[in-house]
Amino acid sequence: MEIYWLLGIPVAGGIFLALWGCRRNAPEINALFSFLTLLAAAALTARIVEHGPLLVGGQGWFFIDSFNVFLVALTAFVAFTTSLFSRPYMRIEKEHGRLNDKRLRLYHSSYQIFIAAMLLALTTNNMGILWVSMEAATLATVLLVSLYRTPASLEAAWKYFILCGVGIALALFGTILLYFAAEKILGSGGTALLWTHLNGVKAQLEPTVLQLAFVFLLVGYGTKVGLAPLHSWLPDAHAEGPTPVSAVLSGLLLNVALYAVMRSKVLVDGALGNDMAGNLMMGFGLFSVVLAAFLIKRQTDVKRMFAYSSIEHMGLITFAFGMGGPVANFAALLHMTMHSLTKSAIFFAVGHATQSAGTQLMDGIRGLIKTNPTIGWGLMLGTVAILGVPPFGVFASEFLIITTAMHEHPWATPFLLLALGVAFAAIFGKVQPMVFGETELPKLPYQPALTPVFMHLGLVLMLGLFIPPYLAAWYRQAAQLLGG
C-alpha cells in the first residue's frame, strides 16, 4: 500500500543515515531517500485522483483525500529539491569549518525524520496522532536549527522549543476538549478522535466545547504557523539554522500546521453553524499580514527579512481560509503552493549568496549579478515572484484573495493593500542593491547548484500563465472539502 511506503521510506532513511550518515556520499543517500519518498507520494496521489478518498488501516487510522494528498505531493517535492540543494551547500559549510562529520550525520538523519513526521501529520486520521507527529516535527527541527552550535543558534533553537512547546501544549488541550465532546457521541476509545468519525457526527457535538477547543487549537497550531503575535521564534530559527532548514520550515512545516487548523475548522463549522472559526482566522491572519509587512522594513539580515515575508504570506493564506467559500479556499490552496515553491527557491539562492559573501547582512551582499549571474537572477526572479508581480502564480492567488475580500469583507481590503504595498517596497528596495549593486568581491570559484531554484520558479511561472484543467479541478475539489 502506497501510504506505508510513503511513511516507511523516510523513517528508514532517518535510521540508515543515523547509523551510516558520516560517509562521504551521505548527501546523495539523503537525496535518494527523498526521491523515493517523492515516488511514493506520486503513486498515492495518482491513486486518490483515480479512486477518490481512501481509508487505510484496520479502523481507518489513515485518511487521504484531495486536500491532504495535495499537501503530501507538495511536501515530498519540496523535500526532494531541498535535499538536492543541500548536497553542495552542506559540503561547503563543512569546508568552511562550520560543520563536522558528526553534525552532518545529525543533519541528514534529522532531515529524514522531519519529513516523516510531516507526512504522518498529513495522512493520519487520528487527531491525537496528528498532535504527536507535530510534536515530533518540532523536536526534529530543534536539532536542525541548533546544528551550528553557536550561541545564537542555540538561543534560536531554545526559543523555538519553548514557544512551540507552549503552543503544542495548548493544541493538546484543544485535542482533549475535542475528545471530551466526541466521547458522548462516539464512546470512549481512540476511535473517538478519528477525523472521519468526528466529521460524520459534527452536527451533534457540543457547540460550546467545540468553540473552546478551536480557540486552543488555533492558538496552539497557529504558533507553528507563525501567526502574530505568536511568531517571534520564526525569524530567529530561519536566521540561525542552515539554509536548507529555512527552506523546509517556510515551504513545508508552516503548511502542515495550517492543515491541522483547517481540519479542526471543518469540525467546528459543522458543530456551530456560524462563522466564529473563520472570523478568528481572519483576525489572526490580517494582523500577521500587517505586522510582518512593517517589520520587514527594519530587517538587516536577509534570512530574517524573508522569514518575516513567510509570516506575511501565511497570514494571507490564513485570512483567505477564514473567509471560506469556493473562491477563497481555492485561492488559499493555490497560494500555499505558490508560496512553498517560491520561498524555498528564494532560500536556495540566498544560501549560495550568503556563502559567497560570508555574511547574512544585506549591506555585505552586493553585485550578485557580477559575482555569479545565476545566483543574482535566481534571487531577483524569486523576489519578483513572491512580491506578486505578474505573470508569476503568486499574482493570481493574491488577486483572487484581494478581490474576494473586496466583495465579502471590504473593510479588510485597505489593510491588505497597505500591507502588501509596504512589503513590496521594503523587500524590493533591499534586494535590488544586493543583485545589481557595486561590489569588489571576486567571482565564485565554483558553480552553484541552482537547478532547484529555476525548477521551482518555472513551475510558479507556468501556474501563473496556465493552470492545467486537472490541477484546477483538484484545487476546486479540495476547496469544497473545506466547506466551499
LUMKOL-98594 format. One line per field, with one value per residue (C-alpha): x, y, z; residue number from 1; chain. Coordinates in nm, 3 decimals, always signed. Each point is the difference from the previous one (the first is absolute). Layout:
BEGIN
xx <- [X,...]
yy <- [Y,...]
zz <- [Z,...]
pos <- [NUM,...]
unit <- [A,...]
***
This chain:
BEGIN
xx <- [+0.000,+0.138,-0.059,+0.234,+0.274,-0.053,+0.052,+0.246,+0.258,+0.094,-0.004,+0.237,+0.207,+0.025,+0.116,+0.247,+0.153,+0.017,+0.213,+0.203,-0.053,+0.368,+0.088,+0.116,-0.300,-0.255,-0.143,-0.071,-0.160,-0.217,-0.107,-0.070,-0.232,-0.174,-0.046,-0.149,-0.239,-0.100,-0.073,-0.219,-0.183,-0.058,-0.142,-0.230,-0.113,-0.079,-0.206,-0.205,-0.057,-0.124,-0.199,-0.087,+0.048,+0.170,-0.021,+0.293,+0.052,-0.219,-0.207,+0.087,+0.314,+0.104,-0.227,+0.099,-0.218,+0.055,+0.097,+0.278,+0.133,+0.060,+0.215,+0.169,+0.108,+0.121,+0.189,+0.174,+0.097,+0.149,+0.173,+0.167,+0.114,+0.127,+0.206,+0.152,+0.087,+0.146,+0.255,+0.247,-0.114,+0.077,+0.330,+0.112,-0.108,+0.226,+0.290,-0.045,+0.029,-0.355,-0.095,+0.172,-0.089,-0.191,-0.225,-0.054,-0.121,-0.238,-0.120,-0.074,-0.172,-0.206,-0.099,-0.153,-0.177,-0.136,-0.144,-0.150,-0.165,-0.157,-0.131,-0.147,-0.173,-0.150,-0.124,-0.115,-0.373,+0.047,+0.006,+0.213,+0.262,-0.007,+0.104,+0.273,+0.145,+0.003,+0.196,+0.242,+0.051,+0.072,+0.265,+0.166,+0.020,+0.139,+0.300,+0.027,-0.023,+0.274,+0.229,+0.280,+0.019,+0.075,-0.143,-0.247,-0.116,-0.042,-0.201,-0.218,-0.057,-0.083,-0.249,-0.152,-0.030,-0.156,-0.249,-0.107,-0.004,-0.246,-0.200,-0.011,-0.108,-0.295,-0.081,+0.005,-0.256,-0.216,+0.030,-0.106,-0.306,-0.078,+0.015,-0.218,-0.269,+0.030,-0.006,-0.366,-0.096,+0.259,+0.087,+0.340,+0.310,+0.241,-0.264,-0.170,+0.285,-0.014,-0.069,-0.234,-0.214,-0.001,-0.091,-0.295,-0.151,+0.126,-0.354,-0.065,+0.313,-0.039,+0.042,+0.139,+0.271,+0.091,+0.018,+0.245,+0.197,+0.050,+0.140,+0.268,+0.065,+0.031,+0.235,+0.199,+0.046,+0.000,+0.327,+0.150,-0.155,+0.180,-0.313,+0.053,+0.036,+0.128,+0.266,+0.319,+0.169,-0.020,+0.247,+0.264,-0.038,+0.034,+0.297,+0.209,-0.073,+0.150,-0.163,-0.153,-0.180,-0.133,-0.134,-0.194,-0.119,-0.150,-0.103,-0.139,-0.035,-0.216,-0.238,-0.028,-0.087,-0.265,-0.135,-0.063,-0.190,-0.214,-0.094,-0.117,-0.187,-0.209,-0.122,-0.069,-0.190,-0.224,-0.063,-0.063,-0.166,+0.151,+0.319,+0.175,+0.297,+0.031,-0.014,+0.276,+0.217,-0.065,+0.099,+0.326,+0.078,-0.057,+0.202,+0.287,-0.001,+0.009,+0.251,+0.242,-0.009,+0.114,+0.260,+0.155,+0.112,+0.218,+0.198,+0.371,+0.044,-0.119,-0.128,-0.190,-0.158,-0.132,-0.110,-0.226,-0.119,-0.106,-0.200,-0.168,-0.095,-0.119,-0.215,-0.145,-0.076,-0.158,-0.212,-0.118,-0.091,-0.182,-0.216,-0.095,-0.207,+0.106,+0.204,+0.182,+0.086,+0.118,+0.215,+0.145,+0.097,+0.155,+0.189,+0.126,+0.151,+0.146,+0.149,+0.160,+0.163,+0.106,+0.126,+0.205,+0.154,+0.087,+0.170,+0.199,+0.132,+0.054,+0.199,+0.256,+0.005,+0.079,+0.266,+0.174,-0.013,+0.077,-0.281,-0.379,-0.008,-0.146,+0.251,+0.278,-0.165,+0.033,+0.031,-0.113,-0.071,+0.377,+0.144,-0.237,-0.282,-0.203,-0.020,-0.087,-0.273,-0.134,-0.034,-0.150,-0.252,-0.097,-0.047,-0.210,-0.210,-0.063,-0.096,-0.288,+0.121,-0.176,+0.022,+0.123,-0.256,+0.014,-0.172,-0.291,-0.057,+0.039,-0.235,-0.266,+0.040,-0.016,-0.302,-0.185,+0.075,-0.128,-0.325,-0.062,+0.201,+0.073,+0.114,+0.309,+0.105,+0.184,+0.206,+0.096,+0.093,+0.201,+0.190,+0.076,+0.117,+0.229,+0.146,+0.054,+0.188,+0.208,+0.108,+0.063,+0.193,+0.229,+0.050,+0.069,+0.346,+0.084,-0.038,+0.098,+0.218,+0.373,+0.233,+0.370,-0.056,+0.158,-0.207,-0.096,+0.264,-0.272,-0.326,-0.292,-0.275,-0.291,-0.205,-0.257,-0.035,-0.096,-0.202,-0.219,-0.023,-0.085,-0.295,-0.114,+0.019,-0.188,-0.278,-0.025,-0.053,-0.206,-0.140,-0.058,-0.369,+0.063,+0.197,-0.271,-0.262,+0.217,+0.019,-0.378,-0.070,+0.230,-0.163,-0.344,+0.126,+0.088,-0.351,+0.002]
yy <- [+0.000,+0.341,+0.162,-0.242,+0.060,+0.375,-0.011,-0.289,+0.136,+0.318,-0.191,-0.258,+0.287,+0.165,-0.323,-0.083,+0.348,+0.004,-0.314,+0.062,+0.370,+0.089,-0.152,+0.233,-0.083,+0.069,+0.307,-0.220,-0.267,+0.271,+0.116,-0.360,-0.065,+0.333,-0.101,-0.336,+0.185,+0.222,-0.309,-0.143,+0.333,+0.005,-0.354,+0.092,+0.317,-0.195,-0.248,+0.277,+0.183,-0.321,-0.158,+0.285,+0.020,-0.295,-0.150,-0.225,-0.217,-0.225,+0.283,+0.260,+0.136,+0.177,+0.216,+0.156,+0.232,+0.276,+0.254,-0.185,-0.194,+0.337,+0.099,-0.342,+0.045,+0.356,-0.107,-0.292,+0.214,+0.289,-0.245,-0.164,+0.324,+0.127,-0.318,+0.069,+0.355,-0.110,-0.233,+0.271,+0.249,-0.223,-0.116,+0.363,+0.062,-0.289,+0.140,+0.335,-0.175,+0.070,-0.369,-0.332,-0.360,-0.057,+0.302,-0.089,-0.343,+0.169,+0.231,-0.272,-0.237,+0.280,+0.123,-0.337,-0.031,+0.352,-0.091,-0.320,+0.194,+0.250,-0.273,-0.185,+0.321,+0.042,-0.356,-0.109,-0.020,+0.033,+0.351,-0.130,-0.149,+0.328,+0.176,-0.258,+0.034,+0.380,-0.037,-0.240,+0.252,+0.267,-0.212,-0.088,+0.364,+0.109,-0.222,+0.143,+0.365,-0.050,-0.185,+0.260,+0.000,+0.373,+0.206,+0.164,-0.331,-0.160,+0.302,-0.018,-0.374,+0.050,+0.278,-0.218,-0.294,+0.203,+0.199,-0.288,-0.229,+0.231,+0.022,-0.375,-0.038,+0.231,-0.207,-0.312,+0.159,+0.081,-0.362,-0.121,+0.226,-0.141,-0.352,+0.108,+0.121,-0.309,-0.255,+0.069,-0.083,-0.252,-0.165,-0.030,-0.130,+0.116,-0.012,+0.303,+0.213,-0.134,+0.300,-0.189,-0.109,+0.352,+0.146,-0.239,+0.115,+0.360,+0.142,-0.194,+0.116,+0.243,+0.349,+0.168,-0.261,+0.011,+0.377,-0.012,-0.284,+0.196,+0.299,-0.221,-0.183,+0.323,+0.162,-0.323,-0.095,+0.369,+0.032,-0.251,+0.186,+0.313,+0.211,+0.328,+0.058,-0.360,+0.040,+0.107,-0.341,-0.009,+0.276,-0.125,-0.362,+0.102,+0.228,-0.235,-0.343,-0.138,+0.140,-0.335,-0.005,+0.351,-0.124,-0.293,+0.201,+0.272,-0.223,-0.300,+0.009,+0.314,-0.165,-0.315,+0.202,+0.193,-0.332,-0.105,+0.325,-0.055,-0.357,+0.140,+0.287,-0.240,-0.171,+0.324,+0.153,-0.306,+0.008,+0.373,+0.088,+0.351,+0.181,+0.009,-0.207,+0.189,+0.339,-0.101,-0.115,+0.319,+0.207,-0.187,-0.009,+0.370,+0.099,-0.222,+0.152,+0.358,-0.051,-0.205,+0.257,+0.280,-0.216,-0.091,+0.363,-0.025,-0.311,+0.000,-0.382,-0.143,-0.327,+0.183,+0.225,-0.295,-0.168,+0.298,-0.031,-0.356,+0.131,+0.248,-0.263,-0.256,+0.277,+0.063,-0.371,-0.020,+0.305,-0.161,-0.327,+0.205,+0.163,-0.347,-0.071,-0.159,+0.292,+0.091,-0.363,-0.054,+0.313,-0.107,-0.344,+0.157,+0.250,-0.284,-0.161,+0.322,+0.106,-0.340,-0.017,+0.365,+0.045,-0.319,+0.114,+0.335,-0.169,-0.218,+0.312,+0.181,-0.296,+0.020,+0.381,+0.000,-0.269,+0.201,+0.327,-0.159,+0.191,+0.006,+0.381,+0.159,+0.287,-0.256,-0.168,+0.207,-0.050,-0.361,+0.050,+0.052,-0.255,-0.273,+0.086,-0.317,+0.078,+0.361,-0.082,-0.279,+0.235,+0.283,-0.219,-0.169,+0.340,+0.131,-0.318,+0.009,+0.370,-0.093,+0.146,-0.152,-0.238,-0.207,-0.213,+0.197,+0.286,-0.226,-0.130,+0.343,+0.153,-0.260,+0.060,+0.380,+0.001,-0.246,+0.224,+0.304,-0.182,-0.167,+0.201,+0.343,+0.136,-0.225,+0.097,+0.327,-0.180,-0.277,+0.243,+0.219,-0.297,-0.150,+0.341,+0.057,-0.352,+0.048,+0.327,-0.129,-0.331,+0.130,+0.297,-0.230,-0.273,+0.230,+0.119,-0.357,-0.108,+0.307,+0.200,+0.063,-0.256,-0.080,-0.366,-0.253,-0.239,-0.327,-0.271,-0.263,-0.031,-0.006,-0.262,+0.219,-0.252,-0.021,+0.382,+0.023,-0.321,+0.155,+0.339,-0.165,-0.175,+0.325,+0.178,-0.280,+0.001,+0.377,-0.028,-0.319,-0.238,-0.342,-0.097,-0.314,+0.206,+0.268,-0.272,-0.142,+0.337,+0.049,-0.342,+0.069,+0.342,-0.164,-0.244,+0.302,+0.134,+0.169]
zz <- [+0.000,-0.104,+0.338,+0.176,-0.254,+0.035,+0.376,+0.015,-0.244,+0.195,+0.330,-0.151,-0.140,+0.340,+0.165,-0.278,+0.000,+0.381,-0.013,-0.318,-0.066,+0.044,-0.337,-0.275,-0.218,+0.279,-0.186,-0.302,+0.221,+0.157,-0.346,-0.105,+0.295,-0.071,-0.364,+0.099,+0.233,-0.293,-0.212,+0.278,+0.028,-0.377,+0.011,+0.288,-0.179,-0.317,+0.201,+0.170,-0.329,-0.160,+0.284,+0.238,+0.382,+0.164,+0.350,+0.096,+0.308,+0.210,+0.146,-0.260,+0.167,-0.320,-0.212,-0.330,-0.205,-0.255,+0.266,+0.178,-0.300,-0.168,+0.299,+0.004,-0.363,+0.067,+0.312,-0.171,-0.300,+0.199,+0.237,-0.301,-0.165,+0.336,+0.041,-0.343,+0.103,+0.334,-0.166,-0.110,+0.265,+0.299,-0.151,-0.031,+0.360,+0.101,-0.205,+0.175,+0.336,+0.117,+0.008,+0.058,-0.090,+0.324,-0.055,-0.364,+0.109,+0.244,-0.277,-0.253,+0.244,+0.160,-0.347,-0.089,+0.337,-0.044,-0.341,+0.145,+0.286,-0.242,-0.228,+0.299,+0.113,-0.347,-0.043,+0.346,+0.065,+0.376,+0.147,+0.288,-0.233,-0.192,+0.322,+0.068,-0.349,+0.027,+0.325,-0.173,-0.281,+0.262,+0.172,-0.332,-0.107,+0.338,-0.074,-0.352,+0.109,+0.262,-0.242,-0.003,+0.383,+0.012,+0.288,-0.241,-0.150,+0.344,+0.116,-0.313,+0.049,+0.367,-0.082,-0.272,+0.239,+0.283,-0.208,-0.222,+0.304,+0.172,-0.322,-0.047,+0.365,-0.069,-0.309,+0.221,+0.231,-0.303,-0.116,+0.346,-0.013,-0.345,+0.143,+0.293,-0.244,-0.222,+0.283,+0.075,-0.357,-0.118,+0.331,+0.166,-0.173,-0.269,-0.272,+0.157,-0.138,-0.356,-0.222,-0.233,+0.300,+0.140,-0.336,-0.025,+0.332,+0.010,+0.008,+0.325,+0.184,+0.290,-0.153,+0.313,+0.044,-0.370,+0.014,+0.289,-0.160,-0.322,+0.188,+0.154,-0.327,-0.197,+0.252,+0.042,-0.362,-0.096,+0.191,-0.242,-0.296,+0.118,+0.045,+0.185,+0.290,+0.036,-0.267,+0.179,-0.027,-0.379,-0.105,+0.246,-0.114,-0.365,+0.059,+0.214,-0.150,-0.323,-0.313,-0.110,+0.336,-0.068,-0.334,+0.148,+0.300,-0.221,-0.286,+0.189,+0.379,+0.005,-0.249,+0.211,+0.311,-0.193,-0.131,+0.363,+0.059,-0.309,+0.095,+0.334,-0.167,-0.210,+0.319,+0.184,-0.292,-0.011,+0.375,+0.037,-0.327,+0.008,-0.101,+0.339,-0.115,-0.327,+0.174,+0.240,-0.287,-0.192,+0.304,+0.063,-0.372,-0.062,+0.307,-0.117,-0.350,+0.125,+0.282,-0.213,-0.283,+0.229,+0.177,-0.336,-0.037,+0.313,-0.097,-0.085,-0.020,-0.333,+0.148,+0.275,-0.264,-0.199,+0.324,+0.067,-0.358,+0.084,+0.296,-0.232,-0.257,+0.257,+0.147,-0.345,-0.047,+0.346,-0.080,-0.325,+0.173,+0.264,-0.267,-0.126,-0.307,-0.329,-0.137,+0.322,+0.080,-0.359,+0.024,+0.336,-0.132,-0.309,+0.215,+0.222,-0.309,-0.136,+0.334,+0.067,-0.343,-0.015,+0.356,-0.007,-0.331,+0.158,+0.293,-0.240,-0.173,+0.330,+0.132,-0.280,+0.023,+0.371,-0.046,-0.273,+0.199,+0.337,+0.169,+0.027,+0.042,-0.310,+0.006,-0.051,-0.300,-0.315,-0.375,-0.024,-0.368,-0.048,+0.243,-0.117,-0.241,+0.069,+0.373,-0.074,-0.250,+0.220,+0.297,-0.204,-0.183,+0.327,+0.165,-0.288,+0.014,+0.377,-0.022,-0.228,-0.329,-0.303,-0.174,+0.297,+0.180,+0.325,-0.184,-0.098,+0.354,+0.162,-0.258,+0.083,+0.375,-0.034,-0.232,+0.226,+0.297,-0.193,-0.066,+0.336,+0.256,-0.149,+0.338,-0.017,-0.350,+0.088,+0.267,-0.243,-0.278,+0.238,+0.142,-0.342,-0.126,+0.299,-0.032,-0.375,+0.047,+0.290,-0.152,-0.351,+0.135,+0.201,-0.262,-0.297,+0.123,+0.108,-0.360,-0.206,+0.240,-0.032,+0.152,+0.026,+0.086,-0.241,-0.207,+0.165,-0.045,-0.043,-0.190,+0.245,-0.029,-0.097,-0.198,+0.288,-0.006,-0.365,+0.017,+0.271,-0.168,-0.332,+0.164,+0.163,-0.335,-0.176,+0.260,-0.033,-0.375,-0.015,+0.262,-0.162,+0.013,+0.209,+0.254,+0.015,+0.055,+0.277,+0.174,-0.035,+0.148,+0.295,+0.048,+0.019,+0.266,+0.214,-0.010,-0.338]
pos <- [1,2,3,4,5,6,7,8,9,10,11,12,13,14,15,16,17,18,19,20,21,22,23,24,25,26,27,28,29,30,31,32,33,34,35,36,37,38,39,40,41,42,43,44,45,46,47,48,49,50,51,52,53,54,55,56,57,58,59,60,61,62,63,64,65,66,67,68,69,70,71,72,73,74,75,76,77,78,79,80,81,82,83,84,85,86,87,88,89,90,91,92,93,94,95,96,97,98,99,100,101,102,103,104,105,106,107,108,109,110,111,112,113,114,115,116,117,118,119,120,121,122,123,124,125,126,127,128,129,130,131,132,133,134,135,136,137,138,139,140,141,142,143,144,145,146,147,148,149,150,151,152,153,154,155,156,157,158,159,160,161,162,163,164,165,166,167,168,169,170,171,172,173,174,175,176,177,178,179,180,181,182,183,184,185,186,187,188,189,190,191,192,193,194,195,196,197,198,199,200,201,202,203,204,205,206,207,208,209,210,211,212,213,214,215,216,217,218,219,220,221,222,223,224,225,226,227,228,229,230,231,232,233,234,235,236,237,238,239,240,241,242,243,244,245,246,247,248,249,250,251,252,253,254,255,256,257,258,259,260,261,262,263,264,265,266,267,268,269,270,271,272,273,274,275,276,277,278,279,280,281,282,283,284,285,286,287,288,289,290,291,292,293,294,295,296,297,298,299,300,301,302,303,304,305,306,307,308,309,310,311,312,313,314,315,316,317,318,319,320,321,322,323,324,325,326,327,328,329,330,331,332,333,334,335,336,337,338,339,340,341,342,343,344,345,346,347,348,349,350,351,352,353,354,355,356,357,358,359,360,361,362,363,364,365,366,367,368,369,370,371,372,373,374,375,376,377,378,379,380,381,382,383,384,385,386,387,388,389,390,391,392,393,394,395,396,397,398,399,400,401,402,403,404,405,406,407,408,409,410,411,412,413,414,415,416,417,418,419,420,421,422,423,424,425,426,427,428,429,430,431,432,433,434,435,436,437,438,439,440,441,442,443,444,445,446,447,448,449,450,451,452,453,454,455,456,457,458,459,460,461,462,463,464,465,466,467,468,469,470,471,472,473,474,475,476,477,478,479,480,481,482,483,484]
unit <- [A,A,A,A,A,A,A,A,A,A,A,A,A,A,A,A,A,A,A,A,A,A,A,A,A,A,A,A,A,A,A,A,A,A,A,A,A,A,A,A,A,A,A,A,A,A,A,A,A,A,A,A,A,A,A,A,A,A,A,A,A,A,A,A,A,A,A,A,A,A,A,A,A,A,A,A,A,A,A,A,A,A,A,A,A,A,A,A,A,A,A,A,A,A,A,A,A,A,A,A,A,A,A,A,A,A,A,A,A,A,A,A,A,A,A,A,A,A,A,A,A,A,A,A,A,A,A,A,A,A,A,A,A,A,A,A,A,A,A,A,A,A,A,A,A,A,A,A,A,A,A,A,A,A,A,A,A,A,A,A,A,A,A,A,A,A,A,A,A,A,A,A,A,A,A,A,A,A,A,A,A,A,A,A,A,A,A,A,A,A,A,A,A,A,A,A,A,A,A,A,A,A,A,A,A,A,A,A,A,A,A,A,A,A,A,A,A,A,A,A,A,A,A,A,A,A,A,A,A,A,A,A,A,A,A,A,A,A,A,A,A,A,A,A,A,A,A,A,A,A,A,A,A,A,A,A,A,A,A,A,A,A,A,A,A,A,A,A,A,A,A,A,A,A,A,A,A,A,A,A,A,A,A,A,A,A,A,A,A,A,A,A,A,A,A,A,A,A,A,A,A,A,A,A,A,A,A,A,A,A,A,A,A,A,A,A,A,A,A,A,A,A,A,A,A,A,A,A,A,A,A,A,A,A,A,A,A,A,A,A,A,A,A,A,A,A,A,A,A,A,A,A,A,A,A,A,A,A,A,A,A,A,A,A,A,A,A,A,A,A,A,A,A,A,A,A,A,A,A,A,A,A,A,A,A,A,A,A,A,A,A,A,A,A,A,A,A,A,A,A,A,A,A,A,A,A,A,A,A,A,A,A,A,A,A,A,A,A,A,A,A,A,A,A,A,A,A,A,A,A,A,A,A,A,A,A,A,A,A,A,A,A,A,A,A,A,A,A,A,A,A,A,A,A,A,A,A,A,A,A,A,A,A,A,A,A,A,A,A,A,A,A,A,A,A,A,A,A,A,A,A,A,A,A]
***
